[in-house]
Amino acid sequence: MKMDAGLLAMLVMAGPAAAQPTERLFVTNEGDNTVSVINANTLEVEATIDIGNRPRGIGFSPDKSRVYVALGDDDAIGVIDVRTLDVLDTIPAGSDPEAFAVHPNGNLYLSNEDENLASVLDPGRREIVAEIPVGIEPEGVGVSPDGTRVMVTSESTNMVHVIAVPENEIVANILVGARPREVAFTSDGRFAYVSSEVAGEVTRIDVADNSIALVKSLQEIDGVKPKGLLLSPDERVLYVSTGRANQVAVLDAETLEIEHAIPVGIRVWGIALSADGSRLFAANGGSNTISVIDTASHREIGTVEVGDMPWGVVIDD
Amino acid sequence: MNRFRRSRVTDPKIWLALFCAFVSCKSLAQEEIVILFVEDEATTDERFWYGASLGVAEANVQGQFLGLSYRLERRSAEVPENADDDVAIAMIAAVSSENLTALAQWYAPRGHPVLNVSLSTDALRTACLDGVFHILPSDRMRADAIGQWQSANPGAAVDAVAWHPDFIRYAARDLNGRFRERFGVPMNSESWAGWAAARMLAEAAVRARSREPSAIAAYLRDELAFDGQKGVAHSFRDTGQLRQPLLIVAQGQLIGEAPVRGVADFTELDSLGLARCP
């Protein structure tokens, strides 16, 4: 086949840094120790990977070449090649790692749930480079876009611990509603949202002074148990998964008023959003499915069967 | 018996401690908050003490970030004490019915909360004693839970309890793990009640931003949304009873939860027990 010179030039110039997304969803199945790999376009399950014991938190390396998986019962982080789906490594990560956020510098800030610790893992050197004492049952971790702040929730101590990077020291501790689970930053780094599962509320934190800017109860949704938090690409909307209220709430990101509540499966926790914001994927731990939501019409338009007790979901697109 | 001494709100250390409840003041010397733990003189039952001790230890994890420390002071109900040594914010009472009545009659009118962790007697709830808080489920709550279970499972021989060491749902696995690691024995309902009482008192002190016993009592009564690690927030009824899910047990084995799915919604905690004062 004859090749156009321009096309040839493009192919030569395109290296790993310009790799195309795999357009895959990756789902941790806490109950059967697997990761489900789903084609985000066709919704076919492409693979089910045996990953290790009690997988929960999941996330990409900064270049999206690797998927990291927190393996709570293996005290490790599993590493999957996003393209070949090989399990490349299992890195010791301290006791009971539950969730993590990947810093722009490549380090993982992870929560050691049974040790009251946040650990900083350098995956290249396979080394824990810092340990930061936090509250009881640490879980959610968020990194500010500029990388200067990491926030860790402690579920049983009801706090958000603010860690300065690169010092890796706590600079503030913010009391929030009972059982805080996740943290999500705005893209300008000015605010962070926190879900409080037992209090049934969402808090917006002003990052500049670590103050609470707004607290909103979501209890108009019966039995609401907020967990996952995701901003839409235009950041006008905040999606919140509600656990056993079995809905994804759509909030005005400014006022935190509920605009829509989208019924999905049972015990919805992890959520992921397509890059264009058109599709939301939600992990239903009690139904063993991923719900596919059309965000324009605020409806579930399909489901994908996955493994046992799906916990987290991420998308490479 | 001991008397609570009112905290001196003009004390600048207290104001600093309250301020530091909301920003991290690592340089502040720890402000100490005392919680009384009162038990019957002849008791050999350590379960409540274990739970309360774990609760205070956990409160101190939060306290270290706030410049606060909690101390659990163990007392016998019958032993007379010096009157001027207490700044306790509240009392956890693991005592007999007679002793609880005496404690309630002395402390409640003075605005000092008494948390009953040992007695499930319905009469204590229907009495609607102001300032007295009941942590274990009442006998009626247990009966209602059993009734719900039996309406879905006719003829089943079961009991209903506050806690079970094999409970792993929600954050129960974590709490059971912490208790067993600390004490080497399973966590049962009595220990959970001691733990919950200690944790909720610390919660009240921090969120009400006060060490005043009356403010603690008011917070417990009107505002508490407590994470008992059973999946939903626990709060107090006007009877003084802590609303909570119960666990269904058959021959010592955990088999379910109440409110029972299919009979009542998991949020309908008032389907169990006396919902309000007569």
Interface residues (C-beta under 8 A of the other chain):
Chain A: E113 D114 N116 G135 I136 E137 E155 S156 T157 N158 M159 H161 I170 V171 A172 N173 L175 G177 A178 R179 V198 A199 G200 N210 D222 G223 K225 R244
Chain B: A21 F22 V23 S24 E58 V61 Q62 F65 L66 A171 D174 L175 G177 R178 E203 V206 R207 A225 F226 D227 Q229 G231 V232 A233 D265 F266 T267
